């Protein structure tokens, strides 16, 4: 075990048993480790944050992907299951001695028995954070405030600061001599679904499962939220609900009410907003009529041009869940295209 971080990967920790992960890798369903980090900080426990700083070849995860490791748990994933157990072992060794690591898997790795089936080469930075780490506390506070954050670290010393703008996915830049990692992290994506029929419910449920901060707006809807669903519920008028929620550059809006008045009220508020995506459910043959009416109601040409109508990618499905998949596929494509600068 190496006490100081160098550009060479540390040897495999000397464990009594081989590295293991749970039978079912539910930890890998998490893409954003910041909620888990907030829980660890609240419990005043040490934690290791692992960041992918380089990836060559067909890596299933991009640079900037992260994994969080504590003495008895993990969150996030880096390779689809090829290296996570070994990474967790190194992270726990880093927690034990307080020293960061740089790990290499794939070509040039000292562990030829740990193979990346995709043929990629990845390099990871393991940062052990003490309980109450101030940069980590700032990071989680900025996420709670929906403020983009810039994490800057050399493995031992780190800062975190608020920035004004960020794309919808994490962006990373790395200098190797000396090591400095700059990781730009956006707020949690927010999905706002206006409607109350099965299609709206399916879309909200899928968005929540995908990790979006999800809000269902059903003006004059039932007093109680849909049972068992993991999203926020609003029954006030559409414009008031959207104003309360707040539409920022990391927000996506799907209008699906089948009520022209409610649709228009929601679109009149959403289209001029900073939301990254605004779509409306409806028949293709009525798009021109809908656009003309919105223009007559005062929507300027530029915001009107970004309306996605009919909503969702054309996957050919008509069932509520199929439409939900089409909507969230288009939302995902929009978010990733924005992050890629296209």
C-alpha positions as CSV (number, residue, x, y, z in Angstrom):
1,X,0.0,0.0,0.0
2,X,1.4,3.4,-1.0
3,X,1.3,6.1,1.6
4,X,1.7,9.0,-0.9
5,X,-0.2,9.6,-4.1
6,X,1.9,9.3,-7.2
7,X,1.1,9.1,-10.9
8,X,1.4,5.3,-10.6
9,X,-1.5,3.3,-9.4
10,X,-1.4,1.9,-5.9
11,X,-1.1,-1.9,-5.4
12,X,-4.2,-3.9,-4.6
13,X,-5.0,-3.6,-0.9
14,X,-4.0,-6.6,1.2
15,X,-7.4,-8.0,2.1
16,X,-8.3,-11.3,3.8
17,X,-10.9,-11.9,1.2
18,X,-11.2,-10.8,-2.4
19,X,-13.1,-7.5,-3.1
20,X,-16.8,-8.1,-3.2
21,X,-19.9,-6.1,-4.1
22,X,-23.6,-6.9,-3.3
23,X,-25.3,-9.7,-5.3
24,X,-27.4,-7.0,-7.0
25,X,-25.6,-3.8,-7.8
26,X,-28.3,-1.4,-6.8
27,X,-25.7,1.1,-5.9
28,X,-25.1,1.5,-9.7
29,X,-28.6,2.9,-10.3
30,X,-27.4,6.2,-8.9
31,X,-25.8,8.6,-11.3
32,X,-25.4,11.6,-8.9
33,X,-23.6,10.8,-5.7
34,X,-24.3,14.1,-4.0
35,X,-27.5,13.0,-2.2
36,X,-25.6,10.1,-0.7
37,X,-22.7,12.4,0.2
38,X,-25.2,14.7,2.0
39,X,-26.4,11.8,4.1
40,X,-22.9,10.8,5.0
41,X,-21.9,14.3,5.9
42,X,-25.1,14.6,8.1
43,X,-24.0,11.4,9.9
44,X,-20.5,12.9,10.4
45,X,-18.8,9.9,8.8
46,X,-15.7,9.9,6.6
47,X,-16.2,9.0,2.9
48,X,-14.1,8.5,-0.2
49,X,-15.1,10.1,-3.5
50,X,-13.8,8.4,-6.7
51,X,-13.8,10.4,-9.9
52,X,-13.0,9.1,-13.4
53,X,-10.4,11.6,-14.7
54,X,-9.4,9.9,-17.9
55,X,-11.1,7.3,-20.2
56,X,-9.7,5.9,-23.5
57,X,-11.5,3.5,-25.7
58,X,-15.1,2.4,-25.3
59,X,-15.7,3.2,-21.7
60,X,-19.3,2.7,-20.6
61,X,-19.0,5.8,-18.4
62,X,-17.6,9.2,-19.3
63,X,-14.9,11.2,-17.5
64,X,-16.4,13.0,-14.6
65,X,-18.4,10.0,-13.5
66,X,-18.2,9.4,-9.7
67,X,-18.6,6.8,-7.1
68,X,-18.9,7.3,-3.3
69,X,-17.5,4.7,-0.9
70,X,-17.9,4.5,2.9
71,X,-16.8,1.7,5.3
72,X,-20.0,-0.3,4.5
73,X,-21.7,1.1,1.5
74,X,-21.2,2.6,-2.0
75,X,-23.1,4.7,-4.5
76,X,-22.6,5.3,-8.2
77,X,-20.7,3.3,-10.7
78,X,-17.7,3.6,-13.1
79,X,-17.5,0.6,-15.4
80,X,-20.8,-1.3,-15.4
81,X,-19.4,-3.9,-12.9
82,X,-15.9,-4.6,-14.0
83,X,-13.9,-2.7,-11.4
84,X,-16.3,-1.5,-8.7
85,X,-15.4,-4.1,-6.1
86,X,-11.6,-3.4,-6.5
87,X,-12.2,0.4,-6.5
88,X,-14.2,0.1,-3.3
89,X,-11.3,-1.8,-1.7
90,X,-8.8,0.9,-2.6
91,X,-11.2,3.6,-1.4
92,X,-11.6,1.9,2.0
93,X,-7.8,1.6,2.2
94,X,-7.6,5.3,1.5
95,X,-10.1,6.0,4.2
96,X,-7.9,3.9,6.6
97,X,-4.6,5.8,5.9
98,X,-6.0,9.2,4.7
99,X,-4.0,9.1,1.4
100,X,-5.5,9.6,-2.1
101,X,-4.9,7.2,-4.9
102,X,-4.7,7.2,-8.7
103,X,-5.9,3.9,-10.1
104,X,-5.5,2.6,-13.6
105,X,-7.6,-0.2,-15.2
106,X,-7.1,-1.5,-18.7
107,X,-3.9,-0.9,-20.7
108,X,-1.0,-0.2,-18.4
109,X,-2.8,-1.4,-15.3
110,X,-0.8,-3.5,-12.8
111,X,-3.9,-5.7,-12.4
112,X,-4.2,-7.7,-15.6
113,X,-6.8,-10.0,-14.0
114,X,-9.2,-7.1,-13.7
115,X,-10.4,-6.6,-17.3
116,X,-12.6,-4.0,-18.8
117,X,-14.6,-6.0,-21.3
118,X,-15.2,-2.9,-23.5
119,X,-11.4,-2.7,-24.0
120,X,-11.2,0.7,-22.4
121,X,-8.5,2.2,-20.2
122,X,-9.7,4.3,-17.3
123,X,-7.9,6.3,-14.7
124,X,-9.5,7.2,-11.4
125,X,-8.8,9.6,-8.6
126,X,-9.7,8.4,-5.1
127,X,-10.1,11.2,-2.5
128,X,-10.7,10.3,1.2
129,X,-12.7,13.1,2.8
130,X,-12.8,13.5,6.6
131,X,-16.1,13.9,8.4
132,X,-17.3,17.5,7.9
133,X,-15.1,18.2,4.9
134,X,-15.8,21.9,4.1
135,X,-15.6,21.5,0.3
136,X,-18.0,18.5,0.4
137,X,-20.4,20.5,2.6
138,X,-20.4,23.4,0.1
139,X,-21.0,20.9,-2.8
140,X,-24.1,19.5,-1.2
141,X,-25.4,22.9,-0.1
142,X,-25.0,24.2,-3.7
143,X,-27.0,21.2,-5.0
144,X,-29.7,21.9,-2.5
145,X,-29.8,25.5,-3.7
146,X,-29.9,24.4,-7.4
147,X,-26.6,26.2,-8.0
148,X,-23.9,24.9,-10.3
149,X,-20.7,23.9,-8.5
150,X,-17.1,23.8,-9.5
151,X,-15.0,21.2,-7.6
152,X,-11.3,21.7,-7.9
153,X,-8.9,19.2,-6.4
154,X,-5.4,17.7,-6.5
155,X,-6.4,14.7,-4.5
156,X,-5.3,16.2,-1.2
157,X,-6.5,19.8,-1.2
158,X,-9.9,20.7,-2.6
159,X,-12.2,23.7,-3.0
160,X,-15.8,24.0,-4.1
161,X,-17.4,27.2,-5.3
162,X,-20.6,28.4,-6.9
163,X,-20.6,29.3,-10.6
164,X,-23.3,31.0,-12.7
165,X,-23.7,28.5,-15.6
166,X,-23.3,24.8,-16.4
167,X,-24.5,22.3,-19.0
168,X,-27.0,19.6,-18.0
169,X,-24.3,17.0,-17.4
170,X,-21.0,17.1,-15.5
171,X,-17.9,18.4,-17.4
172,X,-14.3,17.7,-16.4
173,X,-10.9,19.1,-17.2
174,X,-7.7,17.6,-16.0
175,X,-4.1,18.9,-15.8
176,X,-1.6,16.2,-15.0
177,X,1.6,18.1,-14.2
178,X,0.8,18.8,-11.4
179,X,-2.5,17.1,-11.1
180,X,-5.5,19.4,-10.9
181,X,-9.0,18.3,-11.6
182,X,-11.8,20.8,-12.3
183,X,-15.2,19.2,-12.2
184,X,-18.2,21.3,-13.1
185,X,-21.4,19.8,-11.7
186,X,-24.9,21.1,-12.7
187,X,-28.0,21.1,-10.4
188,X,-30.2,18.1,-10.4
189,X,-32.3,18.0,-13.5
190,X,-35.9,19.0,-12.9
191,X,-38.9,17.5,-14.8
192,X,-42.3,19.3,-14.6
193,X,-45.3,17.4,-16.0
194,X,-48.6,19.2,-16.4
195,X,-51.5,16.8,-16.6
196,X,-53.2,14.1,-14.7
197,X,-54.0,11.3,-17.1
198,X,-52.2,7.9,-17.3
199,X,-49.6,9.4,-19.8
200,X,-48.8,12.3,-17.5
201,X,-48.5,9.9,-14.5
202,X,-46.3,7.5,-16.5
203,X,-44.0,10.3,-17.6
204,X,-43.7,11.7,-14.0
205,X,-43.0,8.2,-12.6
206,X,-40.3,7.5,-15.2
207,X,-38.7,10.9,-14.7
208,X,-38.6,10.3,-10.9
209,X,-37.0,6.8,-11.5
210,X,-34.4,8.5,-13.7
211,X,-33.4,10.8,-10.8
212,X,-35.1,14.0,-11.9
213,X,-36.6,16.4,-9.3
214,X,-40.1,15.7,-10.6
215,X,-43.2,17.8,-10.2
216,X,-46.7,16.8,-11.3
217,X,-49.0,19.8,-11.9
218,X,-52.8,19.0,-12.1
219,X,-54.8,22.3,-11.7
220,X,-57.9,21.7,-9.6
221,X,-56.8,18.1,-9.1
222,X,-57.6,15.9,-6.2
223,X,-56.6,17.1,-2.8
224,X,-54.2,14.2,-2.3
225,X,-51.2,13.3,-4.4
226,X,-51.1,10.0,-6.4
227,X,-50.4,7.2,-3.8
228,X,-46.9,5.8,-3.6
229,X,-45.3,8.1,-6.2
230,X,-42.0,9.8,-5.6
231,X,-42.7,13.2,-7.0
232,X,-44.1,16.6,-5.9
233,X,-47.7,17.4,-6.6
234,X,-49.3,20.8,-7.3
235,X,-53.0,21.4,-7.8
236,X,-52.9,25.2,-8.2
237,X,-53.4,26.9,-11.6
238,X,-50.7,26.0,-14.1
239,X,-48.9,29.4,-14.3
240,X,-48.9,29.8,-10.5
241,X,-47.6,26.2,-10.0
242,X,-44.8,26.7,-12.6
243,X,-43.8,30.0,-11.0
244,X,-43.7,28.3,-7.6
245,X,-41.6,25.5,-8.9
246,X,-39.2,27.8,-10.8
247,X,-38.0,27.0,-14.3
248,X,-34.3,27.3,-14.6
249,X,-31.9,26.1,-17.4
250,X,-31.9,22.6,-15.9
251,X,-35.7,22.3,-16.0
252,X,-37.8,20.3,-18.6
253,X,-41.5,20.8,-19.1
254,X,-44.0,18.4,-20.6
255,X,-47.5,19.7,-21.0
256,X,-50.0,16.9,-21.4
257,X,-53.5,17.9,-20.1
258,X,-55.8,17.5,-23.2
259,X,-57.3,20.8,-22.0
260,X,-56.6,23.7,-24.4
261,X,-56.9,26.4,-21.7
262,X,-54.6,24.7,-19.2
263,X,-52.1,23.8,-22.0
264,X,-51.9,27.4,-23.2
265,X,-51.6,28.8,-19.7
266,X,-48.7,26.4,-19.0
267,X,-47.0,27.1,-22.3
268,X,-47.4,30.9,-22.0
269,X,-45.4,30.6,-18.8
270,X,-42.9,27.9,-19.8
271,X,-41.9,29.0,-23.3
272,X,-40.3,32.4,-22.4
273,X,-38.7,30.8,-19.3
274,X,-35.1,29.5,-19.0
275,X,-36.3,25.9,-19.2
276,X,-34.1,23.7,-21.4
277,X,-37.1,21.9,-22.9
278,X,-40.8,22.6,-23.4
279,X,-43.0,20.1,-25.1
280,X,-46.8,19.6,-25.5
281,X,-48.8,16.5,-26.2
282,X,-51.3,16.7,-29.0
283,X,-52.3,15.8,-32.6
284,X,-49.8,16.6,-35.3
285,X,-52.5,18.0,-37.5
286,X,-53.3,20.7,-34.9
287,X,-49.7,22.0,-34.5
288,X,-50.0,24.9,-36.9
289,X,-53.3,26.0,-35.2
290,X,-51.7,25.8,-31.7
291,X,-48.6,27.8,-32.8
292,X,-50.8,30.5,-34.4
293,X,-52.8,30.8,-31.2
294,X,-49.8,31.0,-29.0
295,X,-48.3,33.7,-31.2
296,X,-51.6,35.6,-31.1
297,X,-51.4,35.4,-27.3
298,X,-48.0,37.1,-27.3
299,X,-45.4,34.4,-27.5
300,X,-42.4,35.8,-29.4
301,X,-41.1,33.8,-32.4
302,X,-37.8,32.7,-30.8
303,X,-39.4,31.0,-27.7
304,X,-42.2,29.7,-29.9
305,X,-39.7,28.0,-32.2
306,X,-38.4,25.8,-29.4
307,X,-41.7,24.2,-28.6
308,X,-41.5,20.4,-29.1
309,X,-44.8,19.4,-30.7
310,X,-45.9,16.7,-30.8
311,X,-44.0,15.8,-27.7
312,X,-41.4,13.0,-27.6
313,X,-39.4,11.0,-30.1
314,X,-41.4,9.1,-32.7
315,X,-41.1,5.6,-31.3
316,X,-44.4,4.4,-32.7
317,X,-45.9,3.6,-29.4
318,X,-49.3,4.8,-28.1
319,X,-49.5,3.3,-24.6
320,X,-49.0,5.7,-21.7
321,X,-45.7,4.1,-20.7
322,X,-44.5,4.1,-24.4
323,X,-45.3,7.7,-24.7
324,X,-43.5,8.4,-21.4
325,X,-40.4,6.6,-22.8
326,X,-40.6,8.7,-25.9
327,X,-40.8,11.9,-23.9
328,X,-38.0,11.1,-21.6
329,X,-35.9,10.0,-24.5
330,X,-36.3,13.4,-26.1
331,X,-35.6,15.1,-22.8
332,X,-32.4,13.1,-22.4
333,X,-31.3,13.8,-25.9
334,X,-31.9,17.5,-25.4
335,X,-30.0,17.6,-22.2
336,X,-27.0,15.6,-23.6
337,X,-27.0,17.7,-26.8
338,X,-26.9,20.9,-24.7
339,X,-24.0,19.5,-22.7
340,X,-22.1,18.6,-25.9
341,X,-22.6,22.1,-27.2
342,X,-24.9,21.1,-30.1
